[in-house]
Amino acid sequence: GYAPRFRDLKQQILAQVPHATVTGATGRTRSFEVHINGVMVYSKLKNDCFPDFEEVVTRVLEASQGKPVQPVTSTQ
């Protein structure tokens, strides 16, 4: 499963944005979606690969600073 990748991403997010709430849920087969403040910013089903975790962290940091939520466009 993708649990190890989720845990890695969660750790990276919390290292930069300690007050963030990061949750995970089992979804459809092959799915790995990232939502920030209720907005889906990345879907593995659409892109067929994992998001660039550094960009995800950047997007979370920006959102925590009150900036508009932006999609994640880079992949691993």
N, CA, C and O atoms as CSV, one atom per row, in Angstrom:
chain,resi,resn,atom,element,x,y,z
A,1,GLY,N,N,0.813,-1.190,0.000
A,1,GLY,CA,C,0.000,0.000,0.000
A,1,GLY,C,C,0.860,1.261,0.000
A,1,GLY,O,O,2.088,1.213,-0.082
A,2,TYR,N,N,0.181,2.354,0.092
A,2,TYR,CA,C,0.855,3.651,0.035
A,2,TYR,C,C,1.069,4.271,1.416
A,2,TYR,O,O,1.485,5.426,1.514
A,3,ALA,N,N,0.793,3.525,2.473
A,3,ALA,CA,C,0.929,4.062,3.831
A,3,ALA,C,C,2.332,4.611,4.112
A,3,ALA,O,O,2.443,5.684,4.705
A,4,PRO,N,N,3.407,3.921,3.712
A,4,PRO,CA,C,4.741,4.484,3.976
A,4,PRO,C,C,4.958,5.837,3.292
A,4,PRO,O,O,5.578,6.733,3.866
A,5,ARG,N,N,4.451,5.981,2.075
A,5,ARG,CA,C,4.588,7.269,1.378
A,5,ARG,C,C,3.783,8.351,2.096
A,5,ARG,O,O,4.238,9.485,2.239
A,6,PHE,N,N,2.575,7.981,2.546
A,6,PHE,CA,C,1.764,8.947,3.292
A,6,PHE,C,C,2.498,9.392,4.556
A,6,PHE,O,O,2.566,10.585,4.851
A,7,ARG,N,N,3.045,8.433,5.298
A,7,ARG,CA,C,3.757,8.780,6.538
A,7,ARG,C,C,4.948,9.690,6.250
A,7,ARG,O,O,5.223,10.618,7.011
A,8,ASP,N,N,5.654,9.425,5.154
A,8,ASP,CA,C,6.794,10.265,4.772
A,8,ASP,C,C,6.330,11.685,4.457
A,8,ASP,O,O,6.926,12.655,4.925
A,9,LEU,N,N,5.267,11.803,3.666
A,9,LEU,CA,C,4.741,13.127,3.325
A,9,LEU,C,C,4.258,13.853,4.576
A,9,LEU,O,O,4.524,15.043,4.746
A,10,LYS,N,N,3.551,13.145,5.448
A,10,LYS,CA,C,3.057,13.754,6.688
A,10,LYS,C,C,4.218,14.291,7.524
A,10,LYS,O,O,4.153,15.402,8.050
A,11,GLN,N,N,5.270,13.501,7.639
A,11,GLN,CA,C,6.445,13.925,8.413
A,11,GLN,C,C,7.067,15.185,7.807
A,11,GLN,O,O,7.443,16.106,8.532
A,12,GLN,N,N,7.174,15.223,6.484
A,12,GLN,CA,C,7.752,16.397,5.821
A,12,GLN,C,C,6.884,17.637,6.022
A,12,GLN,O,O,7.401,18.733,6.238
A,13,ILE,N,N,5.566,17.461,5.949
A,13,ILE,CA,C,4.656,18.598,6.156
A,13,ILE,C,C,4.787,19.124,7.575
A,13,ILE,O,O,4.947,20.326,7.786
A,14,LEU,N,N,4.720,18.220,8.553
A,14,LEU,CA,C,4.751,18.651,9.951
A,14,LEU,C,C,6.096,19.252,10.345
A,14,LEU,O,O,6.159,20.054,11.278
A,15,ALA,N,N,7.168,18.880,9.656
A,15,ALA,CA,C,8.478,19.479,9.932
A,15,ALA,C,C,8.488,20.959,9.555
A,15,ALA,O,O,9.182,21.756,10.185
A,16,GLN,N,N,7.723,21.325,8.535
A,16,GLN,CA,C,7.686,22.714,8.067
A,16,GLN,C,C,6.487,23.499,8.591
A,16,GLN,O,O,6.556,24.715,8.768
A,17,VAL,N,N,5.379,22.784,8.838
A,17,VAL,CA,C,4.137,23.426,9.294
A,17,VAL,C,C,3.619,22.612,10.489
A,17,VAL,O,O,2.678,21.832,10.348
A,18,PRO,N,N,4.240,22.798,11.668
A,18,PRO,CA,C,3.921,21.959,12.826
A,18,PRO,C,C,2.456,21.996,13.255
A,18,PRO,O,O,1.964,21.027,13.833
A,19,HIS,N,N,1.754,23.088,12.986
A,19,HIS,CA,C,0.360,23.207,13.407
A,19,HIS,C,C,-0.619,22.626,12.382
A,19,HIS,O,O,-1.832,22.683,12.585
A,20,ALA,N,N,-0.103,22.070,11.289
A,20,ALA,CA,C,-0.982,21.494,10.258
A,20,ALA,C,C,-1.656,20.230,10.784
A,20,ALA,O,O,-1.080,19.498,11.589
A,21,THR,N,N,-2.864,19.985,10.327
A,21,THR,CA,C,-3.555,18.734,10.595
A,21,THR,C,C,-3.430,17.887,9.338
A,21,THR,O,O,-3.917,18.268,8.273
A,22,VAL,N,N,-2.776,16.739,9.464
A,22,VAL,CA,C,-2.539,15.863,8.312
A,22,VAL,C,C,-3.233,14.539,8.579
A,22,VAL,O,O,-2.913,13.849,9.547
A,23,THR,N,N,-4.185,14.183,7.722
A,23,THR,CA,C,-4.918,12.931,7.890
A,23,THR,C,C,-4.817,12.108,6.617
A,23,THR,O,O,-4.568,12.639,5.534
A,24,GLY,N,N,-5.011,10.820,6.763
A,24,GLY,CA,C,-4.984,9.924,5.611
A,24,GLY,C,C,-6.119,8.931,5.706
A,24,GLY,O,O,-6.558,8.574,6.799
A,25,ALA,N,N,-6.589,8.487,4.558
A,25,ALA,CA,C,-7.655,7.495,4.499
A,25,ALA,C,C,-7.399,6.575,3.317
A,25,ALA,O,O,-6.860,6.997,2.294
A,26,THR,N,N,-7.782,5.333,3.464
A,26,THR,CA,C,-7.651,4.391,2.365
A,26,THR,C,C,-8.692,4.721,1.320
A,26,THR,O,O,-9.876,4.855,1.630
A,27,GLY,N,N,-8.256,4.851,0.095
A,27,GLY,CA,C,-9.163,5.201,-1.000
A,27,GLY,C,C,-9.220,4.106,-2.036
A,27,GLY,O,O,-8.943,2.939,-1.757
A,28,ARG,N,N,-9.586,4.506,-3.236
A,28,ARG,CA,C,-9.663,3.552,-4.336
A,28,ARG,C,C,-8.279,2.989,-4.654
A,28,ARG,O,O,-7.263,3.598,-4.320
A,29,THR,N,N,-8.248,1.846,-5.287
A,29,THR,CA,C,-6.998,1.225,-5.692
A,29,THR,C,C,-6.195,2.191,-6.554
A,29,THR,O,O,-6.737,2.828,-7.457
A,30,ARG,N,N,-4.913,2.293,-6.270
A,30,ARG,CA,C,-3.953,3.144,-6.990
A,30,ARG,C,C,-4.167,4.636,-6.766
A,30,ARG,O,O,-3.542,5.454,-7.441
A,31,SER,N,N,-5.036,5.003,-5.832
A,31,SER,CA,C,-5.276,6.434,-5.610
A,31,SER,C,C,-4.338,6.977,-4.533
A,31,SER,O,O,-4.002,6.289,-3.569
A,32,PHE,N,N,-3.933,8.211,-4.721
A,32,PHE,CA,C,-3.157,8.964,-3.739
A,32,PHE,C,C,-3.491,10.414,-4.021
A,32,PHE,O,O,-2.942,11.029,-4.935
A,33,GLU,N,N,-4.395,10.948,-3.226
A,33,GLU,CA,C,-4.855,12.316,-3.446
A,33,GLU,C,C,-4.393,13.208,-2.310
A,33,GLU,O,O,-4.277,12.774,-1.163
A,34,VAL,N,N,-4.135,14.447,-2.645
A,34,VAL,CA,C,-3.726,15.432,-1.647
A,34,VAL,C,C,-4.745,16.566,-1.673
A,34,VAL,O,O,-5.017,17.155,-2.719
A,35,HIS,N,N,-5.299,16.857,-0.501
A,35,HIS,CA,C,-6.244,17.960,-0.342
A,35,HIS,C,C,-5.644,18.950,0.649
A,35,HIS,O,O,-5.060,18.554,1.658
A,36,ILE,N,N,-5.789,20.226,0.359
A,36,ILE,CA,C,-5.371,21.280,1.284
A,36,ILE,C,C,-6.589,22.149,1.537
A,36,ILE,O,O,-7.157,22.730,0.612
A,37,ASN,N,N,-6.982,22.230,2.802
A,37,ASN,CA,C,-8.171,23.006,3.186
A,37,ASN,C,C,-9.389,22.615,2.347
A,37,ASN,O,O,-10.169,23.472,1.929
A,38,GLY,N,N,-9.540,21.313,2.109
A,38,GLY,CA,C,-10.702,20.810,1.381
A,38,GLY,C,C,-10.604,20.879,-0.129
A,38,GLY,O,O,-11.529,20.455,-0.822
A,39,VAL,N,N,-9.508,21.404,-0.656
A,39,VAL,CA,C,-9.323,21.535,-2.102
A,39,VAL,C,C,-8.345,20.453,-2.582
A,39,VAL,O,O,-7.220,20.369,-2.089
A,40,MET,N,N,-8.779,19.627,-3.545
A,40,MET,CA,C,-7.862,18.624,-4.075
A,40,MET,C,C,-6.808,19.317,-4.933
A,40,MET,O,O,-7.126,19.986,-5.916
A,41,VAL,N,N,-5.553,19.145,-4.544
A,41,VAL,CA,C,-4.459,19.790,-5.270
A,41,VAL,C,C,-3.643,18.794,-6.087
A,41,VAL,O,O,-2.817,19.187,-6.911
A,42,TYR,N,N,-3.882,17.484,-5.853
A,42,TYR,CA,C,-3.157,16.475,-6.618
A,42,TYR,C,C,-3.903,15.154,-6.571
A,42,TYR,O,O,-4.451,14.777,-5.535
A,43,SER,N,N,-3.922,14.451,-7.697
A,43,SER,CA,C,-4.513,13.117,-7.782
A,43,SER,C,C,-3.591,12.204,-8.575
A,43,SER,O,O,-3.287,12.474,-9.737
A,44,LYS,N,N,-3.150,11.129,-7.947
A,44,LYS,CA,C,-2.318,10.149,-8.643
A,44,LYS,C,C,-3.111,9.474,-9.752
A,44,LYS,O,O,-2.533,9.077,-10.764
A,45,LEU,N,N,-4.405,9.337,-9.587
A,45,LEU,CA,C,-5.223,8.719,-10.629
A,45,LEU,C,C,-5.183,9.535,-11.919
A,45,LEU,O,O,-5.230,8.972,-13.012
A,46,LYS,N,N,-5.097,10.836,-11.796
A,46,LYS,CA,C,-5.045,11.701,-12.981
A,46,LYS,C,C,-3.640,11.785,-13.574
A,46,LYS,O,O,-3.484,11.899,-14.790
A,47,ASN,N,N,-2.625,11.728,-12.724
A,47,ASN,CA,C,-1.247,11.941,-13.173
A,47,ASN,C,C,-0.419,10.667,-13.286
A,47,ASN,O,O,0.672,10.684,-13.856
A,48,ASP,N,N,-0.928,9.566,-12.749
A,48,ASP,CA,C,-0.286,8.254,-12.824
A,48,ASP,C,C,1.080,8.182,-12.142
A,48,ASP,O,O,1.851,7.259,-12.407
A,49,CYS,N,N,1.388,9.134,-11.275
A,49,CYS,CA,C,2.595,9.065,-10.465
A,49,CYS,C,C,2.376,9.896,-9.203
A,49,CYS,O,O,1.384,10.613,-9.075
A,50,PHE,N,N,3.309,9.784,-8.292
A,50,PHE,CA,C,3.174,10.487,-7.021
A,50,PHE,C,C,3.568,11.953,-7.163
A,50,PHE,O,O,4.369,12.309,-8.027
A,51,PRO,N,N,2.994,12.802,-6.303
A,51,PRO,CA,C,3.360,14.220,-6.352
A,51,PRO,C,C,4.763,14.434,-5.809
A,51,PRO,O,O,5.285,13.623,-5.044
A,52,ASP,N,N,5.350,15.525,-6.215
A,52,ASP,CA,C,6.617,15.948,-5.642
A,52,ASP,C,C,6.334,16.418,-4.218
A,52,ASP,O,O,5.650,17.421,-4.016
A,53,PHE,N,N,6.857,15.696,-3.236
A,53,PHE,CA,C,6.537,16.004,-1.847
A,53,PHE,C,C,7.014,17.391,-1.439
A,53,PHE,O,O,6.361,18.052,-0.632
A,54,GLU,N,N,8.137,17.842,-1.980
A,54,GLU,CA,C,8.616,19.184,-1.635
A,54,GLU,C,C,7.609,20.244,-2.080
A,54,GLU,O,O,7.375,21.220,-1.368
A,55,GLU,N,N,7.018,20.049,-3.252
A,55,GLU,CA,C,6.022,21.016,-3.716
A,55,GLU,C,C,4.761,20.951,-2.860
A,55,GLU,O,O,4.141,21.981,-2.594
A,56,VAL,N,N,4.376,19.751,-2.425
A,56,VAL,CA,C,3.216,19.631,-1.540
A,56,VAL,C,C,3.467,20.426,-0.263
A,56,VAL,O,O,2.603,21.180,0.183
A,57,VAL,N,N,4.646,20.259,0.322
A,57,VAL,CA,C,4.991,20.984,1.549
A,57,VAL,C,C,4.935,22.489,1.302
A,57,VAL,O,O,4.420,23.234,2.137
A,58,THR,N,N,5.453,22.937,0.179
A,58,THR,CA,C,5.408,24.362,-0.162
A,58,THR,C,C,3.968,24.849,-0.239
A,58,THR,O,O,3.651,25.919,0.280
A,59,ARG,N,N,3.093,24.081,-0.880
A,59,ARG,CA,C,1.683,24.476,-1.014
A,59,ARG,C,C,0.997,24.544,0.356
A,59,ARG,O,O,0.192,25.444,0.599
A,60,VAL,N,N,1.308,23.604,1.245
A,60,VAL,CA,C,0.733,23.625,2.596
A,60,VAL,C,C,1.239,24.850,3.348
A,60,VAL,O,O,0.462,25.529,4.019
A,61,LEU,N,N,2.522,25.133,3.240
A,61,LEU,CA,C,3.104,26.301,3.909
A,61,LEU,C,C,2.445,27.581,3.411
A,61,LEU,O,O,2.098,28.452,4.208
A,62,GLU,N,N,2.271,27.698,2.100
A,62,GLU,CA,C,1.620,28.884,1.531
A,62,GLU,C,C,0.192,29.026,2.058
A,62,GLU,O,O,-0.230,30.121,2.430
A,63,ALA,N,N,-0.541,27.924,2.087
A,63,ALA,CA,C,-1.923,27.970,2.576
A,63,ALA,C,C,-1.964,28.367,4.048
A,63,ALA,O,O,-2.871,29.080,4.477
A,64,SER,N,N,-0.978,27.905,4.824
A,64,SER,CA,C,-0.945,28.250,6.252
A,64,SER,C,C,-0.663,29.730,6.467
A,64,SER,O,O,-0.940,30.275,7.535
A,65,GLN,N,N,-0.111,30.378,5.443
A,65,GLN,CA,C,0.172,31.815,5.506
A,65,GLN,C,C,-0.974,32.640,4.926
A,65,GLN,O,O,-0.858,33.856,4.774
A,66,GLY,N,N,-2.081,31.972,4.604
A,66,GLY,CA,C,-3.251,32.672,4.098
A,66,GLY,C,C,-3.282,32.875,2.596
A,66,GLY,O,O,-4.182,33.533,2.075
A,67,LYS,N,N,-2.312,32.317,1.901
A,67,LYS,CA,C,-2.294,32.444,0.438
A,67,LYS,C,C,-3.305,31.476,-0.176
A,67,LYS,O,O,-3.652,30.474,0.448
A,68,PRO,N,N,-3.782,31.761,-1.390
A,68,PRO,CA,C,-4.733,30.853,-2.044
A,68,PRO,C,C,-4.113,29.467,-2.264
A,68,PRO,O,O,-2.920,29.342,-2.539
A,69,VAL,N,N,-4.941,28.446,-2.137
A,69,VAL,CA,C,-4.493,27.076,-2.366
A,69,VAL,C,C,-4.223,26.893,-3.860
A,69,VAL,O,O,-5.068,27.192,-4.703
A,70,GLN,N,N,-3.035,26.398,-4.161
A,70,GLN,CA,C,-2.617,26.193,-5.550
A,70,GLN,C,C,-2.418,24.705,-5.819
A,70,GLN,O,O,-2.064,23.959,-4.906
A,71,PRO,N,N,-2.638,24.260,-7.055
A,71,PRO,CA,C,-2.421,22.843,-7.374
A,71,PRO,C,C,-0.938,22.481,-7.348
A,71,PRO,O,O,-0.065,23.326,-7.545
A,72,VAL,N,N,-0.686,21.208,-7.100
A,72,VAL,CA,C,0.664,20.656,-7.171
A,72,VAL,C,C,0.852,20.155,-8.596
A,72,VAL,O,O,0.058,19.348,-9.078
A,73,THR,N,N,1.894,20.627,-9.272
A,73,THR,CA,C,2.085,20.279,-10.681
A,73,THR,C,C,3.291,19.377,-10.933
A,73,THR,O,O,3.392,18.779,-12.004
A,74,SER,N,N,4.199,19.267,-9.980
A,74,SER,CA,C,5.402,18.447,-10.166
A,74,SER,C,C,5.178,17.036,-9.645
A,74,SER,O,O,4.421,16.817,-8.699
A,75,THR,N,N,5.854,16.081,-10.282
A,75,THR,CA,C,5.739,14.686,-9.870
A,75,THR,C,C,7.106,14.147,-9.485
A,75,THR,O,O,8.134,14.775,-9.741
A,76,GLN,N,N,7.100,12.988,-8.873
A,76,GLN,CA,C,8.354,12.345,-8.473
A,76,GLN,C,C,8.954,11.609,-9.648
A,76,GLN,O,O,10.015,10.999,-9.519
